[in-house]
């Protein structure tokens, strides 16, 4: 691929926009990168140079992005022998897969679960490619000196771990005799995860405007430029999410106002307007000095250091989303911050040590957490901590931490919700926000 000066400037501008939050106003739209060009059908010169009885995949192995990029197409040029007549059939054989035996309940190998295949011949309409005989069956057509087959593949992010698929592309005459053959290859590359698999970070600036950063699914540049949600959020003294928000507009939060009233914001399913109008839950929430939403509900610490658990009620109205509170235990004033990382609660003590309380899995609302496990020291260098969904490192929830200089750092989380080192710098200028969630 040739890189021009203009391409480098656009890439650099996009990187800066993603890493440095603007001081005011919305994000500036930048030119989108050009999509990768799909292999073209075989040229006349290639046709004339191809030996009869051969099949050539134009451009070699097809690289298929696994994600929301959409389908890509590869072309197979089949040069038939001069004596080929009548109807011919073609089959794409993927020989390195473990195909289920005849009569099995499983119809295809597991490697193909997250893929969709369609095909055409000689510029005809694309149709679904049926499975058969350890591969895909392509439309029948009449014999000609040269035939052009197109195979279109669409893969979601679940196909990203697939191995290289390879085999052969074969053409058969009416007698079942193979009259042309050649190699075939497909490699699935990590693409952009679908919106439902990408996280969203919310940040409130000091003028009370709430902003959202949509996740990219790419660890090196985890966020797109910010988008304005709306003003008036400075009237809340506490904001916490209930579950992990996603780029398809899902995810709820609760907000406590200066009078101690708690409000529920249901995710709308539309990222351009991510919340439905608020619903009042009730008053008296100024009794708590910290709120943290987890996978089981809401944890609240009172001024005496007692932690209370408000378990979520499935299907309950938004005005009464929690069961009556259950006492978890005392001594939680030893911590200067409580941060939810999915079901795990990360607690930082006055000495700067970070502790992880993993979910217990118990049905007893008084025991939502297991005994603490020490993560490590030195966490007092951060002025804000926020749990997020997967930022593209693995498949676990990750942790964001802002230091005193306004640098935002990402810690990859493991399966147990514990942040791991080394940290990765996400960007600078994040001191313009008073709340990250």
Secondary structure, DSSP 4 states (H G I P E B T S, - for coil): ----HHHHHHHHHHHHHHHS--SSSPPPP-PPPPPPPPPPPPPHHHHHHSPTTEEEETTSSEEEEESTT--EEEEEEEE--TT--SEEEEEEEETTS-PPPTT-S--S-GGGTTEEEEEEETT---EE-EE-SSEEEPPPEE--SEEEEEEEEEE-GGGTT---EEEEEEEE-TTS-EEEEEEEEEEEEE-PPPGGGSBEEEEEETTS-EEEEEB-S-STT-BPPPEEEES-GGGEEEEEEES--BTTS--EEEEEETTS-EEEE-B-S-GGG-BPPPEEEES-GGGEEEEEE-SSEEEEEETTS-EEEEEB-TT--GGG-BPPPEEEES-GGGEEEEEEETTEEEEEETTS-EEEE-B---S-TT--BPPPEEEES-GGGEEEEEE-S--SSSSS--EEEEETTS-EEEEEE-TTS-EEEEEEEEES-GGGEEEE-
